[in-house]
Each structure stands twice: as structure tokens, then as C-alpha cells.
Amino acid sequence: MKCTWTDNRVVLRAGLAAALMAAASGCGGPATETDSAVVTPTKPSAASTSKPAAPAASGAPTSAATEAPAPAASAAPVKAEGFGTLKGQVVFAGDPPPSKVLFEKGKAAKDPDVCAKDAPLLSEALVVDSGSKGVKNVLVYITKPTAVSDDAKKAAASANVVFDQSKCIFEPHVLGLMAGVPITIKSSDPVQHNVDSKLKNNGFNNILAAGAKQPYTPTAAERMPGEVICDIHSWMRAWWMVFDHPYFAVTDAKGNFEIKNVPAGTQKIVVWQESLDKNGFLTAPSGEDILIKANDTVSHEFKLEPSRLRAQ
């Protein structure tokens, strides 16, 4: 909107001194809403003399069925210059549950001479290390980082991403990657599979012959982790999450994760695990505030309570 100034002069005709009245009209408008994963502060208008309103909370990934409620107002984020490291562990707060057996050895519902040939097929929906109680295959990420390190972006862009089908199991079970980074989809099995992606922005369904390879490049970021299945072997399931920034990690067998070159300041960290209620979010969908210190490492532990588990 263009701002204009108007002057209204009223001259008294009765011989009195002239009087002048000036009225200035201000201007402004709503901020442009974007869905970018990087948040950059906007400068207040030079014509504005009032205190600007606090920025809106960052957008949260939601499913079509459940819209995440707006988070309560919180203190302004602490800002700093530079980059640091976030590392930590996701642990199960209770006795580690045993993995569910899908098929006993040699008894798979299809292609038993390949699937479950050498060992039972176990569910990967919840894998807990018996010693450390660390939870495997948990997705940890920043919702909308306040800046992006060139080093972090280059590392994510140069990653060698492989999505394999081996002994009728998807590997890895949970995959995080940046949009525009190519994936090699392959099958190490001597039987045919298909890769049926249910992701909203990166959906496809490709047949994969025995021992074959196919390239695929996701083109757009997702708001939620999406399921990938094999329709030929119905128990085969995996989860993908595509980002437009490099700040994500998947926990290892001990539940550990590390994200490097994170912008210093308060960042919103999201933790997601497929077996949980509330669409899998261990934290709020909008994230949990964690202060990252420049040139330092921040460690954080997330606890997965047994009461949060959905019925399997």
C-alpha cells in the first residue's frame, strides 16, 4: 500500500488569523506468510513508532486428520551469532519391550525361501536397546531454523543416500533427507518388490525387479513423515521425511543422534517416533525450545514414556 500525506487548511473569512490543521494517515499491512523452513526476522516499517508485535510461532507439521493447536506464547528466543552442535539420546522410560515377531524363521507369508529364511522377521515399529534403553529409528529435527550453515547444507547435499530392500525389509527403516538430494533405490533380494511412497509431495509407486536399482530425487519438503510400503510383501514398511534444510537426524541402535552446524540461539526441536500417539510426536509438533551455543555442544535427553505408546 502506498502511504500519502494530506494537508487540510481552513482559512477563516472573518478577518481572524489563518489556522492550519494537518492530519497524517499511517500505512501498513499484514506480513507475508511463507512456508519456508528458514525463519528470518522482518524489519519494522520506518513510519511505525509503535512496538512491533511478537513473531508468530513457527508452523507445525500436522496430519490431515489432526491440526496441531497453536502453541502458547513464550519468551522471545535468545539469539546469538555462530553455529553449534546438538547431540543427545532418546531413551525408553521403562522396561524395554521385546520386538514383535512378524514371522518365525522360514514361515513368511510370501517368498519364505527369501523372507525370514535365516531368522525371524521382527517389527521395526519400536526397537529399544536392552542395555542403554535407547530407542532406534527416531526422527529428530528442527522445524524452522533461524539460519543455515553453508557447511551443513553442503554435507546434506553430498550425502550418499541408499534405500535398500534386503531379506524383505526396508533399510533404513526411517530416512531423513533434503529435497533435491538423489536417492538410489535398490533391491538386494532375488525377488521382485515395489516401492509405494505415500508422501504427500513425493508420492510414487515403482516396481523394482530382483537386484535392480532406480534413481529418485525428492522435489519438495514434507510437513509430516510419510509411509513407504511394499504392496507385494505387506509387512514391509518404512518412513521418509523430506526437508528443505539440513538440520535432521535419525537415532542409531543406542538411541543417539547428532546434528552439526546448528545456528546459535533458541531453536525448535521436534522428536517423532511412529509408535506414539498424537501422530507420533514425542515433543509438540511445533517443537521444544533448546538453546544452542555458538562453538559449543549441547546435549539433551528425550524420554519416551510407555503410556504414550499406541496399541499395536
C-alpha positions as CSV (number, residue, x, y, z in Angstrom):
1,M,0.0,0.0,0.0
2,K,1.3,3.5,-0.9
3,C,1.4,5.9,2.0
4,T,0.3,9.5,1.3
5,W,0.2,12.7,3.4
6,T,-2.8,15.0,3.2
7,D,-2.9,18.6,4.5
8,N,-6.2,20.3,5.1
9,R,-6.1,24.1,5.5
10,V,-9.1,26.0,6.8
11,V,-9.0,29.8,6.3
12,L,-11.3,31.8,8.5
13,R,-13.0,34.5,6.4
14,A,-14.0,36.8,9.3
15,G,-10.5,38.5,9.4
16,L,-9.1,36.2,12.0
17,A,-5.6,34.7,11.7
18,A,-5.5,31.7,9.5
19,A,-5.4,28.3,11.2
20,L,-3.7,25.2,10.0
21,M,-4.8,21.6,10.6
22,A,-2.7,18.6,9.4
23,A,-3.6,15.0,9.5
24,A,-1.3,12.2,8.6
25,S,-2.5,8.8,7.8
26,G,-0.3,5.8,8.6
27,C,0.1,2.8,6.4
28,G,0.8,-0.8,6.9
29,G,-0.4,-4.3,6.1
30,P,-0.3,-7.9,7.1
31,A,3.1,-9.7,6.9
32,T,3.5,-12.1,4.0
33,E,3.0,-15.7,5.2
34,T,5.5,-18.2,4.0
35,D,6.1,-21.9,4.5
36,S,9.9,-21.7,4.3
37,A,11.8,-23.8,6.7
38,V,14.2,-20.9,7.5
39,V,12.9,-18.0,9.6
40,T,14.3,-14.6,9.0
41,P,13.2,-11.6,11.1
42,T,11.4,-8.8,9.2
43,K,12.3,-5.1,9.9
44,P,9.5,-2.8,11.2
45,S,8.3,-0.1,8.9
46,A,10.2,3.2,9.2
47,A,6.9,5.0,9.6
48,S,5.8,2.9,12.5
49,T,6.5,4.2,16.0
50,S,4.7,1.6,18.0
51,K,6.4,-1.5,19.4
52,P,6.1,-4.4,16.9
53,A,4.1,-7.5,17.8
54,A,5.9,-10.6,18.7
55,P,6.5,-13.0,15.8
56,A,4.0,-15.8,15.4
57,A,5.0,-19.3,16.5
58,S,6.6,-21.5,13.8
59,G,4.4,-23.7,11.8
60,A,4.0,-27.3,13.0
61,P,3.7,-30.4,10.8
62,T,0.2,-31.8,11.0
63,S,-1.8,-34.6,9.5
64,A,-5.0,-34.1,7.6
65,A,-6.9,-35.6,10.4
66,T,-5.5,-33.6,13.3
67,E,-4.4,-30.0,13.1
68,A,-1.9,-29.0,15.8
69,P,-3.1,-26.4,18.2
70,A,-1.3,-23.0,18.3
71,P,1.4,-23.1,20.9
72,A,1.2,-20.8,23.9
73,A,3.1,-17.5,23.8
74,S,6.6,-17.9,25.1
75,A,9.6,-15.6,25.8
76,A,11.4,-14.1,22.8
77,P,14.1,-16.5,21.6
78,V,17.6,-15.9,22.7
79,K,19.7,-15.1,19.6
80,A,23.5,-15.4,19.1
81,E,25.9,-15.5,16.2
82,G,27.7,-18.6,15.0
83,F,26.9,-22.3,15.0
84,G,27.0,-25.1,17.5
85,T,26.2,-28.9,17.8
86,L,23.1,-30.6,19.2
87,K,23.5,-34.1,20.3
88,G,21.6,-36.4,22.6
89,Q,19.7,-39.6,23.1
90,V,16.1,-40.8,23.0
91,V,15.5,-43.3,25.8
92,F,12.6,-45.5,26.8
93,A,11.4,-44.7,30.3
94,G,10.5,-48.2,31.4
95,D,11.4,-51.8,30.8
96,P,12.4,-52.2,27.2
97,P,9.6,-54.1,25.4
98,P,10.5,-57.1,23.2
99,S,10.3,-56.7,19.5
100,K,7.2,-58.1,17.9
101,V,7.7,-61.2,15.8
102,L,6.0,-60.9,12.4
103,F,7.0,-64.3,11.1
104,E,9.0,-67.1,12.5
105,K,12.0,-68.3,10.6
106,G,11.0,-69.9,7.3
107,K,7.4,-69.0,7.7
108,A,6.9,-65.7,5.9
109,A,3.5,-65.3,4.2
110,K,5.2,-64.7,0.9
111,D,8.5,-65.8,-0.6
112,P,9.6,-67.7,2.6
113,D,12.7,-69.0,0.8
114,V,13.9,-65.4,0.9
115,C,11.9,-63.6,3.5
116,A,12.6,-64.8,7.1
117,K,14.8,-67.6,5.5
118,D,17.6,-67.3,8.0
119,A,16.0,-65.6,11.0
120,P,12.6,-64.5,12.3
121,L,11.1,-61.3,10.8
122,L,10.8,-58.7,13.6
123,S,8.7,-55.5,13.6
124,E,10.8,-52.3,13.5
125,A,8.0,-50.1,14.8
126,L,9.6,-49.9,18.2
127,V,13.2,-51.0,18.7
128,V,14.7,-50.5,22.2
129,D,18.3,-51.4,23.2
130,S,18.1,-53.6,26.2
131,G,21.2,-52.1,27.8
132,S,21.0,-48.4,27.2
133,K,17.2,-48.3,26.7
134,G,18.0,-46.1,23.7
135,V,15.2,-46.0,21.0
136,K,16.3,-46.7,17.4
137,N,14.8,-45.0,14.3
138,V,13.6,-41.8,16.0
139,L,13.5,-38.7,13.8
140,V,14.9,-35.6,15.4
141,Y,14.8,-32.3,13.5
142,I,14.5,-28.5,13.7
143,T,11.2,-27.1,12.4
144,K,12.3,-23.7,11.1
145,P,16.0,-22.9,11.7
146,T,16.8,-19.2,12.1
147,A,19.8,-19.6,9.7
148,V,21.5,-22.3,7.6
149,S,25.2,-23.0,7.7
150,D,26.8,-23.5,4.3
151,D,28.8,-26.4,5.7
152,A,25.7,-28.1,6.9
153,K,23.9,-27.6,3.6
154,K,26.9,-29.0,1.6
155,A,27.1,-32.0,3.9
156,A,23.5,-32.9,3.4
157,A,23.6,-32.2,-0.4
158,S,26.6,-34.5,-0.8
159,A,25.2,-37.4,1.2
160,N,25.1,-40.9,-0.5
161,V,21.5,-41.9,0.2
162,V,20.6,-45.5,-0.4
163,F,17.2,-47.1,0.2
164,D,17.6,-50.9,0.0
165,Q,15.3,-53.9,0.2
166,S,17.2,-56.8,1.9
167,K,15.6,-60.0,3.1
168,C,12.2,-58.4,2.7
169,I,13.0,-55.5,5.0
170,F,13.4,-51.8,4.0
171,E,16.8,-50.4,5.0
172,P,16.8,-47.8,6.5
173,H,13.5,-48.1,8.3
174,V,13.4,-44.3,8.9
175,L,15.0,-42.0,6.3
176,G,15.6,-38.2,6.6
177,L,16.9,-36.3,3.6
178,M,17.0,-32.9,1.9
179,A,14.9,-32.1,-1.1
180,G,16.9,-32.2,-4.3
181,V,19.3,-34.9,-3.0
182,P,19.1,-38.0,-5.2
183,I,18.4,-41.4,-3.7
184,T,19.4,-44.8,-5.0
185,I,16.5,-47.2,-4.5
186,K,17.7,-50.7,-4.8
187,S,16.9,-54.3,-4.1
188,S,19.4,-56.8,-2.7
189,D,16.8,-59.6,-2.9
190,P,16.3,-62.2,-5.6
191,V,12.6,-61.5,-5.7
192,Q,10.5,-58.6,-7.0
193,H,9.5,-55.7,-4.8
194,N,7.7,-52.4,-5.3
195,V,8.3,-49.1,-3.5
196,D,5.0,-47.3,-2.9
197,S,5.6,-43.9,-1.4
198,K,2.6,-42.3,0.4
199,L,4.3,-39.0,0.9
200,K,2.1,-36.0,0.1
201,N,4.6,-34.1,-2.1
202,N,6.8,-37.0,-3.2
203,G,4.4,-39.9,-3.9
204,F,5.3,-42.6,-6.4
205,N,4.8,-46.4,-6.9
206,N,7.6,-48.2,-8.7
207,I,8.1,-51.9,-9.4
208,L,11.7,-53.0,-8.6
209,A,12.9,-56.2,-10.2
210,A,15.2,-58.6,-8.3
211,G,18.7,-57.0,-7.9
212,A,17.6,-53.8,-9.7
213,K,18.4,-50.1,-9.0
214,Q,16.5,-47.0,-9.6
215,P,17.3,-43.3,-9.1
216,Y,14.8,-41.0,-7.4
217,T,15.1,-37.3,-6.4
218,P,12.5,-35.8,-4.0
219,T,11.5,-32.4,-5.2
220,A,9.7,-30.8,-2.3
221,A,9.8,-30.7,1.5
222,E,7.1,-32.5,3.6
223,R,5.2,-31.3,6.6
224,M,4.9,-34.8,8.1
225,P,6.9,-38.1,7.9
226,G,5.3,-40.3,5.2
227,E,4.9,-44.0,4.9
228,V,6.6,-46.1,2.2
229,I,5.3,-49.7,1.7
230,C,5.8,-52.7,-0.5
231,D,2.4,-53.9,-1.8
232,I,3.9,-57.3,-2.7
233,H,5.1,-58.0,0.8
234,S,2.5,-56.3,3.0
235,W,4.6,-56.2,6.2
236,M,7.3,-54.1,4.7
237,R,7.1,-50.5,5.9
238,A,9.4,-47.5,6.2
239,W,9.1,-43.8,6.9
240,W,10.6,-40.9,4.9
241,M,10.8,-37.2,5.8
242,V,12.0,-34.7,3.3
243,F,13.3,-31.3,4.4
244,D,14.3,-28.0,2.8
245,H,17.1,-27.6,5.3
246,P,19.9,-29.8,6.6
247,Y,19.0,-30.0,10.3
248,F,17.8,-33.5,11.0
249,A,19.0,-36.9,12.3
250,V,17.8,-40.4,12.9
251,T,18.8,-42.2,16.1
252,D,21.1,-45.1,16.0
253,A,20.7,-48.5,17.7
254,K,21.6,-46.9,21.1
255,G,19.1,-44.0,20.6
256,N,21.9,-41.5,20.0
257,F,21.7,-38.6,17.5
258,E,23.9,-35.6,16.5
259,I,23.1,-32.5,14.4
260,K,26.1,-30.3,13.5
261,N,26.4,-26.6,12.5
262,V,23.1,-25.6,14.1
263,P,22.5,-21.9,14.2
264,A,23.2,-20.5,17.7
265,G,20.2,-19.3,19.6
266,T,16.8,-20.8,20.6
267,Q,15.7,-23.5,18.1
268,K,12.5,-25.5,18.0
269,I,13.4,-29.2,18.1
270,V,10.9,-31.9,17.1
271,V,11.1,-35.6,18.0
272,W,9.0,-38.1,16.1
273,Q,8.5,-41.9,16.6
274,E,6.0,-43.9,14.7
275,S,4.6,-45.9,17.6
276,L,3.5,-42.9,19.6
277,D,0.1,-41.4,20.0
278,K,-0.5,-37.8,18.8
279,N,0.6,-38.6,15.3
280,G,4.0,-39.8,16.5
281,F,5.2,-36.6,18.1
282,L,7.1,-37.1,21.3
283,T,7.5,-33.3,21.6
284,A,4.9,-30.8,20.5
285,P,4.5,-30.8,16.7
286,S,5.8,-27.2,16.8
287,G,8.9,-28.3,18.7
288,E,10.6,-27.9,22.0
289,D,12.8,-24.8,22.7
290,I,16.5,-25.7,23.1
291,L,19.3,-23.1,23.3
292,I,22.2,-23.7,21.0
293,K,25.5,-22.1,22.0
294,A,28.0,-20.9,19.4
295,N,31.1,-23.1,19.0
296,D,29.8,-25.4,21.7
297,T,27.9,-28.7,22.0
298,V,24.6,-29.0,23.7
299,S,23.4,-32.4,24.9
300,H,19.8,-33.3,25.5
301,E,17.9,-36.4,26.5
302,F,14.3,-37.1,25.4
303,K,12.3,-39.7,27.3
304,L,9.7,-41.9,25.7
305,E,7.0,-42.8,28.2
306,P,5.4,-46.2,27.9
307,S,2.0,-44.5,28.4
308,R,2.4,-42.7,25.1
309,L,2.5,-45.9,23.0
310,R,-0.4,-46.7,20.7
311,A,-1.9,-50.2,20.7
312,Q,-0.1,-52.3,18.1
